[in-house]
């Protein structure tokens, strides 16, 4: 856990007294969703609507980190970095977790927040707690599968899609377990429930009562926004009076959030002084950025058998030595194990994530597929031979590594004598 002090009271969504003093930024890194709500219409290139599920662009985790810095330059009152879509964070788990890791590492004072439907968050909750994610919102619209079956068109778990009551039962079971686990890990939980006339308007109080029993901290009854073209597009939007009356009743079970602004997935600023439109150009510019600049990646990784020479194929390495420049010296700071993943693309994406703070990885050989994945993630694979210190020095000083590179032999000529783990 971080030793940096965070004032968790400065979350404007969980503390209405802060809505004019502390702000939030939503980092739109999660475009995909794993459920289909009959009221939802996600839009990825939208500047005309102000509601959940829309954003003007999508960021990678690295771009989100750069954008975070730009936002704080413009609005230093931002205290919360959150991910709220435009899909579900855990239908995009790798991007979500990497974004949280980067923000936690580079802005440890920032309150970290997520909003999810709860279907796939469960396996990630222990790491979320380790990353100091302190606030999570779970949208739960029903605690009766008969009601839920009317709200969700489908629920996808992995590669399997479910419909009807079976979908609602699966989603509900995951949501209940998620709330329990979040509370067991000391995370503050807010429940969002969308008030849908004729569908769950007589059921919201049961949701609030059930969530109290699970230990939830805050309840947000929200009016459904009719989206033309969706199954619920012709259902009227509940009035402010209806929502207010429901909140008053639900308050018998849990404290109510009464100042929700139904934020976009790229919202930024104070709740009552939104700056999303003003920051749109900056957001778009960050979406065009390449990988992280070198100063944000302080290390160089090395594949080596004995710690003196660069002499391992990327696919053979089960650990990497991590070097850092300190003044005029190049120091070994740690040995980092390679991810224990069976194979395929997941192996290389996991490795790219494990080396996300490295500007380069020095190897004797690397295949085209892992090369492409690492480069896209901002980690430059450098094929070379010889002493580690020479390669590390060349990377930090920006000098030509060509004299260190070995003459490559093709696999067809018999030159590839490794395990075969990195040629594909």
Order of alpha helices (4+ residues) and beta strands (2+ residues): beta-beta-alpha-beta-alpha-beta-alpha-beta-alpha-beta-beta-alpha-beta-alpha-beta-alpha-beta-beta-alpha-beta-beta-beta-alpha-beta-alpha-beta-alpha
